């Protein structure tokens, strides 16, 4: 079964660890990292660490794109590139040790002209076939917010399954196309509901409402409270083990990787959710945009607590 990720707006992620920011003064970093970034790329990185093969489609541009291509060679399987003009974006994360605060700045990606967009998406749909298509993250200039909805309709019309992780109109319109799985975080689910959400019963109720739109599975990431997985038959809450949080970048993408791996392996819902939450917990232990260490997963999985939400 094919697993294919799509990253329309990838980035080189640069992370600086500092003591604290000082207005109008230069601050020297104590550590710097460069990682291949973009939500779909991170999902592909997670799948490779889980021993699950995936093809990874992305758009690259310029000198930064060439650097990103070199970074990707050892971190994902089967990369497929569409080259465009201008430059791949650079994202910056600043980890302030003294306060524990995390600052993120996302760059602007290059335009993706319609002919090249169509060529890339046609090949993506054909490669997914009856497998899993992972559509996630932001889109570059020139790409409409209905792009994921259109992909969902095309892929699922051919018997494939789509995993959607996006925000704003990309998420809202994508849900209307009834993907197999959506993974909003708590804030994004509240945006869909039009209000901040309270306790677990309200979160579960709003998530169940998405099932009425044709979505088969909803996984709501809850930060330190783990995740909620909702299907027509059961609602599960997974509480992660306590870990030292170094950076939250990539935690949601790692969760998506764990979900896709579990479903592709036809594991139970409980085991799939445990794996997803363990991947996320393992990622927040890492610096910058580094993802989980696979050798940590067995112990993390063992310590994930699963309960049924009535």
C-alpha positions in Angstrom: 0.0 0.0 0.0 1.5 3.3 -1.1 1.9 6.1 1.4 2.6 9.5 -0.1 3.1 12.9 1.5 2.7 16.3 -0.1 4.6 19.4 1.0 3.6 22.4 -1.2 5.5 24.9 1.0 8.6 23.3 2.4 11.3 25.1 4.3 14.8 25.0 5.7 14.2 25.2 9.5 16.8 27.1 11.4 16.8 26.8 15.2 18.7 29.0 17.6 19.1 28.3 21.3 19.8 31.4 23.3 19.8 32.6 27.0 17.3 35.4 26.4 16.3 38.0 23.8 17.5 41.5 24.4 15.8 44.4 22.4 18.2 46.3 20.1 21.1 44.1 20.9 22.9 41.2 19.2 22.4 37.9 20.9 24.8 35.0 20.3 23.3 31.5 20.1 24.6 28.6 22.2 23.4 26.1 19.6 22.2 26.2 16.0 20.4 23.5 13.9 19.4 23.2 10.3 16.7 20.8 9.4 14.5 19.9 6.5 11.1 21.4 7.3 7.5 21.6 6.2 4.7 19.5 7.7 4.6 16.8 5.0 8.3 16.5 5.0 8.2 16.0 8.8 5.6 13.3 8.4 7.9 11.6 5.9 10.8 11.9 8.3 8.7 10.4 11.0 7.6 7.5 8.8 11.2 6.7 7.8 12.1 6.5 11.5 9.2 4.1 12.0 10.5 1.9 9.2 7.5 2.7 7.0 8.3 3.5 3.4 6.7 6.6 1.9 7.1 8.7 -1.2 7.5 12.4 -0.5 6.4 15.1 -3.0 7.5 18.7 -2.5 8.2 22.0 -4.2 11.8 23.4 -4.2 13.3 26.6 -5.5 16.7 28.3 -5.8 19.9 27.8 -3.7 17.9 27.2 -0.5 16.0 24.5 -2.3 19.3 22.8 -3.2 20.4 22.9 0.4 17.0 21.4 1.4 17.4 18.7 -1.2 20.8 17.7 0.4 19.2 17.7 3.8 16.4 15.4 2.6 18.6 12.7 1.1 19.2 10.9 4.4 15.9 11.8 6.1 13.1 10.7 3.8 12.5 7.9 1.3 11.8 8.4 -2.4 11.6 12.2 -2.6 9.9 13.7 -5.7 10.6 17.4 -6.5 8.9 20.1 -8.5 11.4 22.9 -9.1 10.1 26.5 -9.5 11.6 30.0 -9.6 12.7 32.2 -6.7 13.8 30.6 -3.3 12.5 28.0 -0.9 11.5 29.7 2.3 13.5 29.7 5.6 11.7 29.3 8.9 13.3 30.4 12.2 12.7 29.0 15.7 14.3 30.7 18.8 14.4 28.7 22.0 14.9 31.1 25.0 16.3 29.0 27.8 15.9 31.4 30.6 12.1 31.8 30.2 11.3 28.5 28.4 9.6 30.5 25.7 9.6 29.5 22.0 9.4 32.0 19.2 8.7 31.0 15.6 8.9 33.0 12.3 7.7 31.4 9.1 9.0 32.6 5.8 7.1 33.1 2.5 7.5 30.4 -0.1 7.9 30.9 -3.9 4.9 31.1 -6.3 3.7 27.7 -7.7 2.5 28.4 -11.2 -0.7 26.7 -12.2 0.8 24.4 -14.9 3.5 23.1 -12.5 0.9 22.8 -9.7 -1.3 20.7 -12.0 1.6 18.5 -13.1 2.7 17.9 -9.5 -0.8 17.2 -8.1 -1.7 14.9 -11.0 1.5 12.8 -10.3 0.7 12.9 -6.6 -2.8 11.5 -7.1 -1.6 8.8 -9.4 1.1 7.7 -7.0 -1.3 7.5 -4.0 -3.6 5.2 -6.0 -5.6 3.2 -3.4 -3.1 4.0 -0.6 -2.7 6.9 1.8 -2.2 10.5 0.7 -1.0 12.8 3.5 -1.9 16.5 2.7 -0.7 18.9 5.4 0.6 22.3 6.1 0.4 25.7 4.4 0.4 26.5 0.7 2.5 28.9 -1.3 1.3 32.0 -3.2 -0.8 31.1 -6.2 -2.4 28.0 -4.6 -6.1 28.2 -3.6 -7.4 27.2 -0.3 -9.6 24.6 -2.0 -6.5 22.6 -3.1 -6.7 20.0 -0.4 -10.5 19.6 -0.8 -10.0 18.9 -4.5 -7.2 16.4 -3.8 -9.4 14.6 -1.2 -12.2 14.2 -3.8 -9.8 12.9 -6.5 -7.9 10.4 -4.3 -10.9 9.0 -2.4 -12.9 8.8 -5.6 -10.2 6.3 -6.8 -10.3 4.3 -3.6 -7.5 5.9 -1.7 -7.6 7.5 1.8 -6.5 11.0 2.7 -5.0 12.2 6.0 -5.6 16.0 6.4 -3.7 18.2 8.8 -4.1 21.9 8.1 -5.7 25.0 9.5 -8.1 27.8 8.6 -9.8 27.6 5.2 -7.6 24.7 4.1 -8.9 22.6 7.0 -12.5 23.8 6.8 -12.9 23.2 3.0 -10.9 19.9 3.3 -13.4 18.6 5.9 -16.3 19.3 3.6 -14.7 16.8 1.1 -14.8 14.1 3.8 -11.3 12.8 4.2 -10.5 9.6 6.0 -8.7 11.3 8.9 -8.3 14.8 10.1 -5.9 15.9 12.9 -6.7 19.4 14.3 -5.2 20.6 17.5 -7.4 22.0 20.2 -7.1 25.6 18.9 -8.0 24.6 15.3 -10.9 22.5 16.5 -12.2 25.6 18.5 -11.9 27.7 15.3 -14.1 25.2 13.5 -16.6 25.4 16.3 -16.5 29.2 16.4 -15.6 29.2 20.1 -12.9 28.2 22.6 -13.5 24.7 23.8 -13.6 23.6 27.5 -13.3 20.2 29.0 -12.9 16.8 27.4 -16.7 16.2 26.9 -17.0 19.3 24.8 -13.9 18.6 22.8 -15.2 15.0 22.1 -18.6 16.4 21.2 -17.3 18.8 18.6 -14.9 16.2 17.2 -17.8 13.7 16.8 -19.7 16.4 14.9 -17.1 16.2 12.2 -18.0 12.5 11.7 -21.4 13.7 10.4 -19.6 15.4 7.5 -18.3 12.1 6.4 -14.9 12.1 8.1 -14.1 8.6 9.4 -11.5 9.4 12.1 -10.8 12.6 14.0 -7.6 12.9 16.1 -7.4 16.0 18.3 -3.9 16.8 19.6 -4.1 18.3 23.1 -0.5 19.2 23.9 0.5 17.9 27.3 -2.9 16.2 27.6 -2.1 13.9 24.7 -4.7 13.2 22.1 -8.3 12.3 21.5 -9.2 9.8 18.8 -12.8 9.7 17.7 -14.5 7.2 15.3 -18.1 6.1 14.9 -17.5 3.2 17.3 -15.4 4.6 20.1 -13.7 7.8 21.5 -10.3 7.2 23.0 -8.1 9.5 25.1 -4.4 8.9 25.3 -2.4 10.6 28.0 1.3 10.8 27.3 4.1 10.1 29.9 5.6 13.2 31.4 8.7 14.3 29.5 11.0 17.3 29.6 9.8 19.6 26.8 12.7 21.2 24.7 10.8 22.1 21.6 7.2 21.5 20.3 8.1 22.0 16.7 7.2 18.8 14.7 5.3 17.2 17.5 2.0 17.3 15.6 3.7 16.0 12.4 5.2 13.1 14.4 1.7 12.3 15.7 0.4 12.2 12.1 3.3 9.9 11.2 2.4 7.5 14.0 -1.3 7.5 13.0 -0.5 6.8 9.3 2.0 4.0 10.3 -0.6 2.4 12.6 -3.4 2.5 10.0 -1.1 1.3 7.2 -0.1 -1.6 9.4 -3.7 -2.3 10.2 -3.1 -2.0 14.0 -5.9 -1.6 16.5 -7.1 1.9 17.2 -5.6 1.7 20.7 -2.2 0.7 19.4 -2.3 3.3 16.7 -3.1 6.1 19.1 -0.4 4.9 21.6 2.2 5.0 18.8 1.1 8.4 17.6 1.2 9.9 21.1 4.5 8.3 21.9 6.0 9.8 18.6 4.8 13.2 19.7 6.1 12.9 23.2 9.5 11.7 21.9 9.7 14.7 19.6 9.1 17.4 22.3 12.1 15.9 24.1 14.4 16.9 21.2 16.0 20.2 20.4 14.8 22.5 17.6 13.0 20.7 14.8 14.6 17.3 15.5 12.1 14.4 15.7 11.8 11.5 18.1 14.5 8.9 18.6 13.0 5.5 17.5 14.8 3.7 20.3 12.8 5.7 22.9 9.4 4.6 21.5 8.9 1.2 23.1 9.2 2.7 26.6 7.1 5.7 25.7 4.4 3.5 24.2 4.4 1.4 27.4 3.8 4.5 29.5 0.9 6.0 27.4 -2.4 5.6 29.2 -5.5 4.9 27.2 -9.1 5.5 28.4 -12.5 5.4 26.8 -14.4 8.7 26.8 -18.1 8.1 27.2 
